[in-house]
Amino acid sequence: MSETKTETFSQYYRTRAKECRESGSSLRDPRARADMFKLAIEYDLKAKEAEANEDAMSVEKELRKLIGLAAPASGPYHAVAALQAEANNEDSGSHT
């Protein structure tokens, strides 16, 4: 396995997929070979999921900078909750 550091989860999963393909290519047993290639495909799918999440977080981060909000506590769900709470506070303030 590779010991190089990766910056993102998507890079990590892509590295694992590459290693599985390389390892699978050297195997002679058809079942073991197929299992390694299947694992590589699963890592590729994980990489795509992670990449989509990273893109979403990047967009959210840029939007927060533009509108002057602090970074979310942890992940997109906290950001949504914070924005909803802020909207609720503004709504309740305007009715009194």
C-alpha positions in Angstrom: 0.0 0.0 0.0 1.0 3.6 -0.7 2.4 5.7 2.2 2.0 9.1 0.4 -0.2 11.6 2.0 -3.3 12.7 0.2 -5.2 15.9 0.7 -8.8 14.8 0.2 -10.9 11.7 0.6 -11.5 11.5 -3.1 -7.7 11.4 -3.7 -7.4 8.7 -1.0 -10.0 6.5 -2.6 -8.5 7.0 -6.1 -5.2 5.9 -4.8 -6.7 2.8 -3.2 -8.5 2.0 -6.5 -5.3 2.3 -8.4 -3.5 0.0 -6.0 -6.3 -2.6 -6.2 -6.1 -2.6 -10.0 -2.3 -3.0 -9.9 -2.5 -5.8 -7.4 -5.3 -7.5 -9.3 -3.3 -7.4 -12.5 -0.5 -9.4 -10.9 -2.9 -12.1 -9.6 -3.3 -15.4 -11.5 -6.4 -16.8 -9.7 -9.4 -15.5 -11.7 -11.6 -15.2 -8.5 -9.0 -13.2 -6.6 -8.3 -11.1 -9.6 -12.0 -10.3 -10.1 -12.4 -9.5 -6.4 -9.6 -7.0 -6.6 -11.0 -5.3 -9.7 -14.4 -5.2 -8.0 -12.9 -3.6 -5.0 -11.2 -1.0 -7.3 -14.6 -0.2 -8.8 -16.0 0.3 -5.3 -13.2 2.7 -4.4 -13.8 4.6 -7.7 -17.4 5.0 -6.7 -16.4 6.2 -3.2 -14.0 8.7 -4.8 -16.9 10.1 -6.9 -19.1 10.5 -3.9 -16.3 12.1 -1.9 -15.5 14.4 -4.8 -19.1 15.6 -5.0 -19.2 16.3 -1.3 -15.9 18.2 -1.5 -17.3 20.3 -4.4 -20.4 21.1 -2.4 -18.4 22.0 0.7 -16.1 24.2 -1.5 -19.1 26.1 -3.0 -20.7 26.5 0.5 -17.4 27.8 1.8 -17.1 30.4 -1.0 -20.8 31.5 -0.5 -20.2 31.9 3.2 -17.2 34.1 2.5 -19.2 36.2 0.1 -22.1 36.8 2.5 -19.8 37.2 5.5 -20.9 34.2 7.5 -18.6 32.1 9.7 -17.6 28.6 8.8 -20.0 25.9 9.7 -19.5 24.0 12.9 -19.1 20.7 11.1 -20.4 19.7 7.7 -23.2 20.9 5.5 -26.0 19.9 7.9 -24.8 22.3 10.5 -24.6 25.1 8.0 -28.2 24.5 6.9 -29.4 24.4 10.5 -27.6 27.6 11.3 -29.1 29.4 8.2 -32.6 28.1 9.2 -32.1 29.3 12.7 -31.0 32.7 11.5 -34.0 33.0 9.2 -36.3 32.0 12.0 -34.8 34.7 14.3 -35.3 37.3 11.6 -38.9 36.1 11.0 -39.8 36.2 14.7 -38.1 39.6 15.1 -40.2 41.2 12.3 -43.5 40.1 13.8 -43.1 41.7 17.2 
